[in-house]
Amino acid sequence: MSVTVSTSAARHVSNFIAKRGKGLGIRLGVRTSGCSGMAYRLEFVDETHEDDVVFESNGVKVIVDQKSLAYLDGTELDFVREGLNEGFKFNNPNVKDSCGCGESFNV
């Protein structure tokens, strides 16, 4: 099982943590939401929890809780620019369908 970040995402996360002045890495997870059932969560982490699984990818620690790991296994977090927009993109091989607006998915 693994969750990774692209070099672009790692650079963005590392820069943000440096500006923030603290942080262990990022937490990726899922929550029930949206028309397709699940939505991604992404937050910066200052401490881990007992049930967390920690991966390291391109120099960044990626923390995932046990419950979310089943939905995120094999996912790569990327940071992309599309026209005037930029942001994180989840490349998740487990997704079977997603809603039209791109906010939620199901596996």
C-alpha atoms as one frame of an Amber mdcrd trajectory, in Angstrom:
protein
   0.000   0.000   0.000   1.236   3.463  -0.795   0.259   7.074  -1.357   2.697
   9.378  -3.151   3.173  13.010  -4.135   4.563  14.262  -7.420   7.679  16.443
  -7.476   5.461  19.453  -8.242   3.181  18.735  -5.263   6.180  18.046  -3.000
   7.715  21.398  -3.932   4.440  23.214  -3.206   3.924  21.432   0.138   7.539
  22.010   1.236   7.321  25.714   0.386   4.066  26.089   2.299   5.424  24.302
   5.379   8.538  26.517   5.276   6.397  29.682   5.113   4.150  28.325   7.868
   7.186  27.715  10.053   6.104  24.283  11.300   4.580  21.013  10.158   5.366
  17.337   9.716   3.728  16.939   6.319   0.248  16.598   4.849  -2.739  14.479
   5.819  -4.817  12.961   3.037  -8.179  11.431   3.747 -11.718  10.936   2.526
 -15.083  11.933   3.956 -18.670  11.248   3.019 -19.853  14.109   0.843 -21.233
  15.196  -2.509 -23.445  13.573  -5.088 -21.047  10.672  -5.753 -20.487   9.762
  -2.116 -16.947  10.701  -1.077 -14.700  13.754  -1.152 -10.996  14.219  -0.504
  -9.555  15.945   2.542  -6.128  17.560   2.554  -4.612  19.381   5.511  -1.222
  20.215   6.925  -0.182  18.131   9.931   1.664  19.107  13.090   1.286  15.745
  14.859   0.300  12.186  13.980  -2.357   9.973  15.553  -2.066   6.393  16.714
  -3.955   4.943  13.720  -2.042   6.937  11.081   0.070   5.375   8.357   3.016
   7.531   7.277   4.530   7.433   3.795   7.434   9.490   2.525   7.475  10.627
  -1.084   9.795  13.158  -2.732  10.913  14.375   0.695   7.360  14.968   1.999
   5.590  12.959   4.699   2.112  11.869   3.661  -0.089  10.846   6.586  -3.237
   8.771   5.990  -5.636   7.341   8.578  -6.361   3.596   8.383  -9.986   4.096
   7.317  -9.097   6.343   4.365  -6.179   4.193   3.215  -8.488   1.614   1.616
  -9.853   4.355  -0.675  -6.512   6.099  -1.310  -4.128   3.180  -1.879  -2.104
   3.874  -5.032  -3.105   7.548  -5.185  -0.660  10.199  -6.347  -1.210  13.783
  -5.227  -0.146  16.205  -7.945  -0.062  20.005  -8.156  -1.190  21.225 -11.558
  -1.763  24.453 -13.432  -4.587  24.485 -15.954  -4.957  27.864 -17.615  -5.339
  30.461 -14.874  -6.198  27.841 -12.248  -3.800  25.873 -10.101  -4.293  23.361
  -7.331  -3.877  19.859  -6.029  -5.156  16.979  -8.118  -5.736  13.451  -6.811
  -4.763  10.745  -9.319  -6.627   7.869  -7.692  -6.708   4.508  -9.523  -9.575
   3.289  -7.299 -12.155   5.808  -8.538 -14.999   4.161 -10.460 -17.093   7.294
 -11.040 -17.076  10.975 -10.145 -19.649  13.731 -10.238 -19.787  16.270 -13.051
 -18.418  19.087 -10.922 -15.415  16.993  -9.846 -16.004  17.503  -6.117 -16.862
  13.906  -5.190 -16.217  10.325  -6.283 -17.045   6.715  -5.518 -15.013   3.517
  -5.526
